[in-house]
Amino acid sequence: MAETRPEPTGTAGPNRLMRVLDRVVGGVEWLHRNSRRDAGPARAVDHDLPLVISEIRAEADGVRSLRLSRPGGGPLPAWQPGAHLDVLLPSGRTRQYSLCGPPGERRHYRIAVRRLAEGAGGSREIHDELCEGDRIVARGPRNAFPFVRGRSYLFVAGGIGITPILPMVRAARTRGADWRLVYTGRSRASMPFLGEIGDLPAERVWIRPDTEFGVPAAGGELLAHAPPGAAVYACGPVPMITSLRLDLPGSTARGLHWERFSAPPIIDGRAFSVELARSGRTVEVPADRTALDAIGEVMPEVAYSCRQGFCGTCHVPLLSGQVRRRGRARGDDVALCVDRGRGPIAVDL
């Protein structure tokens, strides 16, 4: 799972466009939401898992992978494709990264991180400050992007989005399912794990760098590779996911499951305040930002994962006030990544 910042909201024009797109693709989105509901929120993992960085490798321009092992050796907790680790960095930041090694591998974990020069600092810390032999702490694995058993699949990855997709491809191949992989990116130099993907059957893989085609791929172009009745699993930037959602009804695929790099755009947002009851702070949330972003500036350790209201990582108890719900928080909880206060609210932080 890539470390990201929310996309800035645009002017009234783009906001109107996003509203139209949401109406157009509304009939498609239920497929993904039902898959999330069937799986349930990702299981909370509260215990710390000490790890040592046993190897760091350059995988592409600006991308490095980290191999993580137990300091004294021994097996790690089991995981399934789509799972990620909550990585607690020495600075106190918590970031989420997909496990991208072979499914079932328990001697070590592998994550990959793209350095974001303008990001919130987590990726720069990993790239610039961590070295082989350093110790870190993680929690997990947890799975907010579950891979459901089926007969046929289309996997679509955009850049660093290959990280959760690669274990799914390996699992589908092991199960004997009918599958295809479409891998897009700005250029081949920016696309990690091309060497490993080169070991897959060439007739099932399409590498599609933008520099070799002039423009990013359209959804219909990507979906044209789907086997009949395929479930589509996609991870990548918002325009790629939106294009897939728009063009899915006209394809032979039967459903779309996705993980995107950034939070959905805030449309018609209104400013509100959040009282952090335990810490005694009050945070002002601007109209174009989420509560998670604003709280993260004063509490960088606040946990989050999908940023889309599905996984449950950032859910906290709502103590007072009313919220406009956009996520899957239940009862008296609030999803900090997408829910918004209808006025001042207080939460248990």
HUMO-V890912 format. One record per residue. N is the residue number from 1. RES is the residue in one letter. PSI is psi in degrees with one decimal (none if undefined). D_FIRST is the distance of its C-alpha to the first C-alpha in Angstrom with 2 decimals. Layout:
# HUMO-V890912
<<N/RES/PSI/D_FIRST> <N/RES/PSI/D_FIRST>>
This chain:
# HUMO-V890912
<<1/M/125.6/0.00> <2/A/143.6/3.76> <3/E/132.7/6.57> <4/T/167.4/8.98> <5/R/151.8/12.49> <6/P/148.3/14.21> <7/E/139.2/16.28> <8/P/143.5/19.94> <9/T/153.2/22.27> <10/G/-157.4/25.00> <11/T/-175.9/28.68> <12/A/-33.8/30.47> <13/G/-57.5/30.41> <14/P/-35.1/26.65> <15/N/-42.6/26.49> <16/R/-39.3/29.17> <17/L/-43.6/27.35> <18/M/-35.8/24.19> <19/R/-42.2/26.56> <20/V/-45.3/28.15> <21/L/-41.9/24.93> <22/D/-37.5/23.96> <23/R/-40.7/27.42> <24/V/-42.9/27.30> <25/V/5.1/24.08> <26/G/-35.8/24.78> <27/G/-18.1/26.19> <28/V/-34.8/23.07> <29/E/-29.5/20.61> <30/W/-27.5/22.39> <31/L/-45.9/21.27> <32/H/-43.4/17.62> <33/R/-37.7/18.70> <34/N/-37.9/21.05> <35/S/-38.1/18.53> <36/R/-42.2/16.59> <37/R/-39.5/20.01> <38/D/-39.2/21.11> <39/A/-27.5/18.26> <40/G/165.1/18.60> <41/P/153.9/16.27> <42/A/137.5/14.02> <43/R/129.9/16.55> <44/A/137.6/16.83> <45/V/112.9/17.00> <46/D/-15.6/19.36> <47/H/146.8/20.42> <48/D/142.2/19.39> <49/L/101.6/18.57> <50/P/135.3/20.06> <51/L/155.3/18.61> <52/V/140.7/19.95> <53/I/103.8/18.38> <54/S/-19.5/20.53> <55/E/141.1/19.44> <56/I/130.2/17.72> <57/R/142.5/17.78> <58/A/123.5/17.55> <59/E/-21.6/15.75> <60/A/176.6/16.40> <61/D/117.6/17.61> <62/G/7.8/15.54> <63/V/129.2/13.00> <64/R/147.9/13.65> <65/S/149.2/12.65> <66/L/127.5/13.67> <67/R/126.2/15.59> <68/L/130.9/16.01> <69/S/166.7/19.18> <70/R/140.8/21.51> <71/P/-35.1/24.02> <72/G/12.0/26.89> <73/G/-177.1/25.43> <74/G/162.5/25.23> <75/P/148.4/22.84> <76/L/163.8/19.49> <77/P/143.3/18.56> <78/A/156.9/17.98> <79/W/163.6/14.76> <80/Q/157.1/14.19> <81/P/138.6/11.97> <82/G/-11.7/8.93> <83/A/158.2/8.90> <84/H/166.3/6.84> <85/L/143.4/8.83> <86/D/111.2/9.94> <87/V/121.5/11.22> <88/L/108.6/14.53> <89/L/157.6/15.58> <90/P/-28.5/19.34> <91/S/-14.0/19.58> <92/G/-11.8/18.70> <93/R/148.5/15.36> <94/T/127.6/12.60> <95/R/154.4/8.94> <96/Q/131.8/5.93> <97/Y/134.8/4.28> <98/S/143.6/4.45> <99/L/127.3/8.19> <100/C/17.4/9.54> <101/G/-171.3/13.20> <102/P/133.6/16.04> <103/P/138.6/15.92> <104/G/-10.5/18.38> <105/E/122.5/18.32> <106/R/0.0/19.24> <107/R/-28.6/20.90> <108/H/159.5/17.75> <109/Y/157.3/13.96> <110/R/132.1/12.03> <111/I/161.1/8.81> <112/A/140.8/8.63> <113/V/126.1/8.60> <114/R/132.2/10.24> <115/R/122.8/13.04> <116/L/104.1/13.52> <117/A/-32.8/17.24> <118/E/15.4/17.45> <119/G/-169.2/14.39> <120/A/-1.1/14.98> <121/G/-19.5/15.49> <122/G/-45.5/12.72> <123/S/-35.4/11.82> <124/R/-37.5/15.60> <125/E/-43.4/16.37> <126/I/-43.6/14.43> <127/H/-39.3/15.99> <128/D/-20.3/19.37> <129/E/-26.5/20.20> <130/L/143.6/18.78> <131/C/163.8/20.84> <132/E/137.3/21.46> <133/G/-17.3/23.22> <134/D/151.6/21.60> <135/R/139.8/20.70> <136/I/174.3/17.79> <137/V/140.2/17.10> <138/A/164.8/14.23> <139/R/140.9/14.30> <140/G/-159.1/13.37> <141/P/151.8/12.22> <142/R/155.9/11.55> <143/N/107.5/10.76> <144/A/6.2/10.03> <145/F/64.1/9.73> <146/P/142.4/12.94> <147/F/113.5/14.55> <148/V/136.9/18.20> <149/R/135.2/21.05> <150/G/-176.1/22.96> <151/R/-31.5/25.33> <152/S/148.7/23.65> <153/Y/150.9/20.30> <154/L/123.5/19.07> <155/F/129.7/15.60> <156/V/121.8/14.52> <157/A/138.1/11.83> <158/G/109.0/11.89> <159/G/-125.1/11.41> <160/I/-10.9/8.13> <161/G/-7.3/7.19> <162/I/-18.9/9.27> <163/T/-48.9/6.96> <164/P/-22.0/6.89> <165/I/-38.1/10.16> <166/L/-45.3/12.11> <167/P/-31.8/12.76> <168/M/-42.3/13.79> <169/V/-45.6/16.16> <170/R/-41.2/17.61> <171/A/-42.8/18.21> <172/A/-39.6/19.88> <173/R/-41.7/21.99> <174/T/-36.9/23.08> <175/R/-10.6/24.09> <176/G/20.1/26.15> <177/A/161.0/24.56> <178/D/122.5/25.14> <179/W/157.4/22.01> <180/R/149.8/21.17> <181/L/128.1/18.25> <182/V/123.2/18.08> <183/Y/115.9/15.98> <184/T/163.2/16.37> <185/G/173.3/15.95> <186/R/-45.6/18.28> <187/S/164.0/20.07> <188/R/-35.7/20.06> <189/A/-24.3/19.92> <190/S/-3.3/16.53> <191/M/109.9/14.96> <192/P/154.6/13.70> <193/F/23.9/15.12> <194/L/-32.5/17.97> <195/G/-43.7/20.34> <196/E/-39.7/18.82> <197/I/-29.4/18.64> <198/G/-17.8/22.24> <199/D/-7.4/23.26> <200/L/160.4/22.46> <201/P/121.6/25.41> <202/A/-32.1/25.91> <203/E/-11.2/27.31> <204/R/0.3/24.06> <205/V/136.1/21.80> <206/W/114.9/21.97> <207/I/124.7/20.52> <208/R/74.8/20.90> <209/P/141.8/20.55> <210/D/-35.8/21.74> <211/T/-20.7/24.25> <212/E/-6.9/26.06> <213/F/-9.2/26.42> <214/G/-31.8/26.95> <215/V/158.4/24.67> <216/P/153.1/21.24> <217/A/143.1/21.56> <218/A/159.2/22.75> <219/G/-43.4/21.52> <220/G/-34.4/24.79> <221/E/-40.2/24.53> <222/L/-44.1/21.22> <223/L/-17.5/22.52> <224/A/-17.1/25.76> <225/H/-0.4/24.25> <226/A/131.4/23.62> <227/P/154.3/26.02> <228/P/131.9/28.23> <229/G/13.9/26.75> <230/A/146.0/23.26> <231/A/132.0/20.22> <232/V/125.6/17.64> <233/Y/122.7/13.94> <234/A/141.8/12.06> <235/C/126.2/8.76> <236/G/-166.9/9.65> <237/P/160.2/11.65> <238/V/-45.7/13.88> <239/P/-36.7/17.06> <240/M/-45.0/15.91> <241/I/-42.8/14.91> <242/T/-41.8/18.14> <243/S/-39.8/20.19> <244/L/-42.4/19.15> <245/R/-41.5/20.06> <246/L/-39.7/23.34> <247/D/-5.6/24.42> <248/L/-43.1/23.48> <249/P/-26.5/26.90> <250/G/8.6/28.77> <251/S/178.2/27.01> <252/T/-1.8/27.71> <253/A/156.2/24.32> <254/R/-10.4/24.53> <255/G/160.3/21.25> <256/L/128.2/17.82> <257/H/128.6/14.58> <258/W/158.3/11.64> <259/E/127.4/8.26> <260/R/165.0/8.66> <261/F/-18.9/7.61> <262/S/165.7/10.27> <263/A/156.0/12.62> <264/P/150.6/15.64> <265/P/147.4/18.64> <266/I/121.5/21.18> <267/I/127.4/24.42> <268/D/37.7/27.72> <269/G/152.0/26.26> <270/R/143.7/28.83> <271/A/148.0/28.83> <272/F/171.1/29.17> <273/S/149.6/29.25> <274/V/120.4/27.53> <275/E/123.9/29.56> <276/L/96.7/27.68> <277/A/-42.6/30.42> <278/R/-37.2/29.82> <279/S/-10.9/29.27> <280/G/19.7/32.00> <281/R/155.9/30.12> <282/T/128.9/30.02> <283/V/131.2/27.26> <284/E/128.5/28.00> <285/V/111.2/25.34> <286/P/165.5/26.24> <287/A/-26.6/26.46> <288/D/16.3/23.61> <289/R/162.9/21.03> <290/T/162.1/19.42> <291/A/-35.9/20.67> <292/L/-43.7/17.33> <293/D/-47.9/17.58> <294/A/-42.9/21.23> <295/I/-35.3/21.02> <296/G/-24.3/18.26> <297/E/-27.7/20.87> <298/V/-17.8/23.30> <299/M/78.5/21.09> <300/P/-16.0/18.03> <301/E/-3.8/17.51> <302/V/133.4/16.93> <303/A/143.5/14.00> <304/Y/165.0/11.44> <305/S/-84.6/8.19> <306/C/-24.9/8.18> <307/R/16.3/10.86> <308/Q/7.9/12.72> <309/G/4.7/15.11> <310/F/-46.6/14.13> <311/C/-26.9/12.66> <312/G/-2.1/15.35> <313/T/-41.7/13.69> <314/C/10.8/15.49> <315/H/130.9/18.67> <316/V/155.4/21.76> <317/P/133.6/25.47> <318/L/119.1/27.33> <319/L/-33.2/30.69> <320/S/159.9/32.47> <321/G/174.6/32.31> <322/Q/147.4/31.02> <323/V/153.0/27.67> <324/R/110.8/26.76> <325/R/131.0/24.14> <326/R/-8.9/21.35> <327/G/-151.9/18.98> <328/R/23.7/19.79> <329/A/140.6/21.27> <330/R/155.5/24.43> <331/G/-124.1/27.78> <332/D/20.4/27.97> <333/D/162.2/24.28> <334/V/136.1/22.49> <335/A/105.4/18.86> <336/L/-25.2/18.49> <337/C/-25.4/15.73> <338/V/-28.6/18.05> <339/D/148.5/21.44> <340/R/143.7/24.21> <341/G/141.5/27.51> <342/R/-3.7/30.70> <343/G/-162.3/32.29> <344/P/138.8/31.90> <345/I/162.7/29.91> <346/A/138.3/29.56> <347/V/162.2/26.75> <348/D/76.1/26.71> <349/L/none/24.93>>
